[in-house]
Amino acid sequence: MTSIPGATFGQKFNNVNVIQLNYKTVGSHNIRADVIIPKSLPAGPRPVITRVHGGGLTGGDSMFSPMFSAWLPELAETHGAIIISPNYRLMPEATGVQILEDMDDFWTWLHSDTLRDILASHNVELDLDRVITAGESAGGLLSLYLTFTYPDQIRAATTAYPLLSWDEPAILLDHPNPTAPESFIDEYIAKMQPGEYVSADIDYQRGHLSSVIHQHKRGPALYTRDSENTAYADTMFQLPRLDHPDVKLPPGGLLIIHGVEDRAVLVEASHRFVDKARKALKSKQGGDKISLCLRPGAHGFDVNSSLKEQWLTDALAPVLKDWLE
């Protein structure tokens, strides 16, 4: 596999190269993960940042620059870390169960000899004892899923404005003037073919579909359909997972970043989650290291933020310490 100059994907990636790999195949459909490698990389095993993209679980792509927080490539460059960012099957063609299956298969692949051998041919070695998670919006939800599912394989967790507003009771705004009628969603679903999946949306062409699903509050039902009596029934939503007696965080805890003017994922959802997590995890691993960083701004406010900004430096300091020690 050849590496691609990061600048191909936008200015945020000027100082990295990208190796694009398929971590999973469903039928004939390949699902891609991007390995983002700083051009100047120290020798030896390198710490890992797993990052999951947003897009309402309906659109987006691992390398869609407008939704990729600029400080993540900076973080990788600063610490000689490798970002590994997966795509996943998108709704409504896929169910939430299938999306979580993709996350689990990505995690297995991350730890596989297959990936190790491919990266060795590029003189890259992962330090899988030093993993930190990241993700924006819907990707923040999936990042939290990984955090709670594999806490002992992760040093510390971060997430930005995670999609926790679908957790019951849902915290969703009314949209009296949607950009398309609800029938647009039903007509789209009626035209879908069984076994036909989409997992790459590099130009965010599905953004309108994602917005209409959001405006008509159809996301939670599409996400949970066919989830009853599956192995994922109790892990679809992360707020109720806090009630499980064995739940815990990575040793380095959890940082959530959220803009207080966010109208896509209301900040109340993060407040609700953090308040419950601090109580439920009080005496458990990582439970004393839960931080909520609130900033002025709307959804995606940090996508162009730099590590040089003091608020971000201060917010990240505790989790970075645990990640890198």
N, C-alpha and C positions, 0 to 999 in steps of 0.2 A: 504494500500500500504506500503510495507516495503522499507526501505532506503538501498541503495547499497553503500559500501565503495568506496569513490572516486578513490582510488588507482587502482581499477578494470579497470579504463579507462586510466591510465597513471600517471606518477609521478607528473604532474602539479596539480593533484586533490588529493594529499595525505592528505590534511588538510580539506577535505570536504566530505560530504555524498551526495548522489544523489537519488532523488525520481523521477521515470519515470512514466509519466501520459499521457493518450490520451486526447488531448483537442478537437479533432474533428474526426468524422467518415464520410467518403464519400463512400456510398455503404457499402461494407464490409471492406474498407481500413481505418485503424486507423492511425492518425497522432499524433506523440508524442511530448511532451515538457518535458524538464528536469529541475527539480528544484534542484539547487545546493546550499547546506546549509553548512556553516562553522561548523566544529565539536564543536568549542567553540563559542556559540552564546549567546549574552546578552538577558535578558528577555525584553518583550515588543515588540511593532510593529517595524519591521526591514525595513530599506530602501531597494529598489529594483533596480537591474540592469537587464534590458532586453537585451539579446544578440542574434544576428542572425548569423548563420554560413554562410561561403562562399562556393565556389565550382562552380562558373560560372553559378549558377542557375540550374546546371545539375547534380552535384554530391555533396558529403559531407554529414555530419551528425552533429547534435548538439554536440555530445561527441567525435568527431574525434579529438584526441589530437593534431596532427601535425598542425592543422589549428586553434587551440584555443589559443588565446593570453594568455600567462602565467600570465600576470599582472592582468588579470580579477579575477581569484580566489584569488590572493593576495589582491586585492582591497576589495573583499567581506570579506575576513578574517580580514583585518585591520579595517573595519568599521562595522563589524557585519551585512553585507548586504546579501540578497538572490539574486542569479543569476537565472533567468528563461529564458531558451534558447529553442526556438521552432524549430522543423523540419517543412518542408513544401513540398508540391508536387513539383517534379523536372521536368524540361524540358528534352526531348521533349514530354514525355507523357502528361505533363501538359502545359498549356499556361501561359503566364504572368498574365492574368486576374485571373486565378485560384490560382496562387501563391499569388497575392494580396488579394484575397478572404480569403486565409488561414491566412494571416497576420491580417486581420480585425477580423476573428473569434478567433484567438489567443488573440487579445487584449480584446475582449469581455469576453473570458474565464478567462483571467488574473484578471478581475474585478468581477468575478462571485461568487455567494455563494457556488457553487460547489467546486471551488478551495479553498476558505476560509475554508470550513468545513473539507476538506481533510487535509490541513496543520494544522488546529487546533488539529487534532488527533495526530500530531507530535510535538505539543507545539510550533508551528511556526505561527506568525502573520505578514502579510505584511503591510507596511506603504505605501499605494498607493498614498499618497501625496508627497512622495519622490522617484520618479522614474527617473533613468538616462538610456539612451539608448546606445547600443554599437553594433558593427557588423563589420565583415571583408569582404572586396571585394564585392562579390554579396550580402553578408549579410549586408554590409555597405549601399548598395543601398536600401535594404528592411528596414533597420533601419532608413534611411532618409525618406522613405515613411511613416513610423509610426510617425516620428518626425513632418512632415508637416501635417499629418492627425489628430494627437491628441496633438497639441502643449500645450493645457491647462491641459493635464493630465500627462505632463512630466516636470520635473524641468530643466533638461539640457540634451544635446545630444552630443555623441561622435561617430565617425566612422573612420575606418581605410581603406585607399586606396579604397574608395567606387567605385563601378562600374558605374561611370558617363560618361565613354567613349562611351557608346552606344547612348547617347543623340545626337540629330542632331545639327550640322553635326558631325558624328561619328569621333572619334579620335582613329583609329585602325592601328596597324602595319601590314605591309605585311609579310607573312611567305612563302618565296619561296620554302622551303623544308618541307612541312607538313608531319607529321608522318603517315598519311593515306590519300588516295584520298577522294575528296568530296563525291564520291559515297558511301563511308562508312556510311555517315550520312543518305543519302537517303534510303539505304538498311535497316538501323536500323529503320527508321521511317515506312517503308513499312511493317515491321514485328510487329509493335505495335498493340495491341488489344484495341478497344474502351473501355473506362472506367477502363483501367488497369493503376494504378499509382505506382510510387515509391517515398517514402519520407524519407527513411532511408538508408544510405550508409556508415556504420560505418567504413568499411575498405577502403573506397574511391575506390571501384572497377570501378566506373564510371569516374574515372579521365581521362582515355584515350579518352572516348567519349567527355568529357568536353573540353579537349585540341584540339581535331580535330574540334569541332564546333567553338572554338575560332580561330584556325588557318585559317579556311575558312570564317571567318567573318559572320557566320550564326546566331550568337546569337541574334542580334537585331530583325531579321525577325521571329525567333522562339518565341521570347518573346512577340512580338506585334500581332502575328496572332490571328485573330478573336476578336480583341479588339475594332474595330470600332463599334459605336452605343451601347457600353456598359457603365455602370456607371464608369468604370475605364479609359475610353478613354483619359481623360485629366490628369490622375495621374500616368500613366505608367512611364514617365520620370520626374525626379525631377528638371532638369534645367528649362523647360518651366513653371513649377508650380510657379516659382518666378515671372512670369508675372501676376499671379492672384491677384486681388486687396485685397483679404482677407488673403493672405498668411502671416504667421508669424512663428517665432521660439518659443520654450519654453523660459521662462524668463531667464534661465541661458545660453542661446545661444547654440553655436555649435562649437565643436572642430573636425577638420579633421587632421588625421595623415597620412603621405604619404612618401614613400621612393623615392628619386629622381632618382634612377636607375631602377625603376619599369618598366618592359617591358610587363607586362600583362595588367595593367591599367595605362596608361601613366599619369604622374604627371600633364601634361597640362590640363587634364580633371578636376582635383581638382582646379587648378589655375582659369580656366574658370568659374567654379561654384562659387568659393569664390568671385571673382571679381564682378560677377553679383549679388550675394546675398548681398554683402555689399552696393551696390547701391540700389537694389530693396527694401531692408529691413531697410534702413537707419533710418527711423523714426518709425519703428514698434518694437513690443515686441521681444527682443533677438537680434535685428539687430545690436546693438552696441557691441555684444559679439560673434563675428565670428572669429575663429582662425584657421590658417593653419600651422601645425607644420611639417616642412620638415626635413628629416633625410637622411644621407647616407644609401643606402641599396636598395634591390630589393623588389619584391612583397612578402608580408608576413615577412618583415624584423623584425617585433616586436614580432613574435610568442613566442620567448623565452626571451623576455625582462622582467626585474624585475622592480617593483615599486621603488627599491632602486637606479635605474639609474636616475641621476639628470635631464636629458633632459625630461624624462617622468614625473617625479615629477613636474617640472616646467610647462609642457604643461597642465597637468591635474588640477593644483591647482585652476584656476578660476571656472571651471565647477563643481569640487568637492565641492567647497565652496557653490555654489548655490544649488547643489543637497542636501547637508546635513543640511543647515541652518534651 
